[in-house]
Amino acid sequence: MNSINEQQRERNHEDLTGRKAVERIKATVDKAQTCFFCTGGAVVGADGIRPMNVRKVDDEGVLWFLSADDSHKNQELERTSEVVLLFQGTPHSDFLQLSGTASVSRDRAKIQELWDPVLKTWFTEGVDDPRITVIRVVPEQGYYWDNKHGNMVAGIKMIIGAMSGKTLDDSIEGEVVP
């Protein structure tokens, strides 16, 4: 017989693969828009962790970024292509960690596709700035933490639980494998 904690964990655990995993990734990225982009090959002057704006998540769950060829991040990716991306969609939900492999290119068509005029802040010559590179991250696995019924229901359950002294957990979590 399962303990109460094991039963609770089973009710609050759902692994996602394939299309469902990609949908979870897209939904979280849509809310968060940025992530902590973590590389394993830190260079002098950087610690391997920085915020990055995700320009796009495609239908296979691949994440696309724009970066300068002279950035620490690009130097670090020359050392190792393994990355970890950390997302927080809202203050209390939509958490996602992805591990994957990054590659850097100068694909002009993809740069055009991902470009937004506000990026001129970092690429002063605009979309044709020769420093622009594309980073493609193929996620291999990850883990998510969220609530089942949205922030409002989760908040109400928290208040009722606090007032009644009962655990009314509305959380859900699981592995993500696109």
Rosetta blueprint (number, residue, H / E / L):
1 M L
2 N L
3 S L
4 I H
5 N H
6 E H
7 Q H
8 Q H
9 R H
10 E H
11 R H
12 N L
13 H E
14 E L
15 D L
16 L E
17 T E
18 G H
19 R H
20 K H
21 A H
22 V H
23 E H
24 R H
25 I H
26 K H
27 A H
28 T H
29 V H
30 D H
31 K H
32 A H
33 Q L
34 T E
35 C E
36 F E
37 F E
38 C E
39 T E
40 G L
41 G L
42 A L
43 V L
44 V L
45 G L
46 A L
47 D L
48 G L
49 I E
50 R E
51 P E
52 M E
53 N E
54 V L
55 R L
56 K E
57 V E
58 D L
59 D L
60 E L
61 G L
62 V L
63 L E
64 W E
65 F E
66 L E
67 S E
68 A E
69 D L
70 D L
71 S L
72 H H
73 K H
74 N H
75 Q H
76 E H
77 L H
78 E H
79 R H
80 T L
81 S L
82 E E
83 V E
84 V E
85 L E
86 L E
87 F E
88 Q E
89 G L
90 T L
91 P L
92 H L
93 S L
94 D L
95 F E
96 L E
97 Q E
98 L E
99 S E
100 G E
101 T E
102 A E
103 S E
104 V E
105 S E
106 R L
107 D L
108 R H
109 A H
110 K H
111 I H
112 Q H
113 E H
114 L H
115 W L
116 D L
117 P H
118 V H
119 L H
120 K H
121 T H
122 W L
123 F L
124 T L
125 E L
126 G H
127 V H
128 D H
129 D L
130 P L
131 R L
132 I E
133 T E
134 V E
135 I E
136 R E
137 V E
138 V E
139 P E
140 E E
141 Q E
142 G E
143 Y E
144 Y E
145 W E
146 D E
147 N E
148 K L
149 H L
150 G H
151 N H
152 M H
153 V H
154 A H
155 G H
156 I H
157 K H
158 M H
159 I H
160 I H
161 G H
162 A H
163 M H
164 S H
165 G L
166 K L
167 T L
168 L L
169 D L
170 D L
171 S E
172 I E
173 E E
174 G E
175 E E
176 V E
177 V E
178 P L
